Amino acid sequence: MQTTEQLKDLVRQKYGEIALQDKTDNAASCCGSGCCSVETANIMTDDYSQLEGYNPDADLGLGCGLPTQFAKIKKGDVVIDLGSGAGNDAFIARAETGETGKVIGIDFTPAMIEKARQNAEKLGYHNVEFRQGDIEQMPVSANTADVIVSNCVLNLVPNKDGVIKEIYRVLKPGAHFSISDIVLEGMLPASIQQAAEMYAGCVSGAIQKQVYLELIEQNGFENIIIQKEKPIHIPDDILLNYLSKDQLQEFRSGKTGIYSITVFAQKPVAAKACCGPDCC
């Protein structure tokens, strides 16, 4: 079992490589991890090309949803994009928040930050900023954001509870998030759970859907809604790298499901009253 720091180093290395490779290679793999398939050219990603603010140079084909489409961003909002990559969701968010708003992208991979900054400079965007940092310890003050978005990133973070706590800290009272991510129903085979490529590929780091939603609720969020859900089909030629043919057949006939969900939740306007005898 790899340690938290080893998993982070793995993700940082893989996504540093992804920042330098062609989008076609990224879109043909699991979250761009390099576990490429000949069966499909688009395993998880959704089509951004019709959204205002879309820029092809910033689209590395790494997402599993369209969180900015559901994020209810208003003119003048401060928006934070977690795991901002080359800037794709940040630039879509900028089209929504306009010149009077601000977008902050956070990513811990230096090559991604560099690529995103170059893209912002080419586009002449002065209200989009990219900060290198860990989303478990965001380089952002408390009560800053009106909206937080993220696209297929939390599954890559070992301490998901820590990230959700940070999201709560950074959002203003009454503000909200819309996050697309990969979740599971049922258990993955052990060989997939232990495969480094499938962790970087947004699969083996995913947790149970119910646990994911419970973490959000336990951290104080309200009005939790699944805005979109779609099944993710990992092609046979990828799975056969980790499973025998018999194991693959068993997996296909079982009850395990891999899903992309887009979740909305809101930070309460005021802290909830404490009713216990020891909390005053």
Secondary structure as GFF3:
##gff-version 3
##sequence-region A 1 280
A	DSSP	alpha_helix	4	18	.	.	.	ID=ss1
A	DSSP	alpha_helix	23	27	.	.	.	ID=ss2
A	DSSP	three_ten_helix	56	58	.	.	.	ID=ss3
A	DSSP	alpha_helix	67	70	.	.	.	ID=ss4
A	DSSP	beta_strand	78	82	.	.	.	ID=ss5
A	DSSP	alpha_helix	88	97	.	.	.	ID=ss6
A	DSSP	beta_strand	102	107	.	.	.	ID=ss7
A	DSSP	alpha_helix	110	123	.	.	.	ID=ss8
A	DSSP	beta_strand	128	132	.	.	.	ID=ss9
A	DSSP	beta_strand	145	151	.	.	.	ID=ss10
A	DSSP	three_ten_helix	154	156	.	.	.	ID=ss11
A	DSSP	alpha_helix	160	170	.	.	.	ID=ss12
A	DSSP	beta_strand	171	185	.	.	.	ID=ss13
A	DSSP	alpha_helix	190	193	.	.	.	ID=ss14
A	DSSP	alpha_helix	196	200	.	.	.	ID=ss15
A	DSSP	alpha_helix	209	218	.	.	.	ID=ss16
A	DSSP	beta_strand	222	231	.	.	.	ID=ss17
A	DSSP	alpha_helix	236	239	.	.	.	ID=ss18
A	DSSP	alpha_helix	245	253	.	.	.	ID=ss19
A	DSSP	beta_strand	257	266	.	.	.	ID=ss20
###
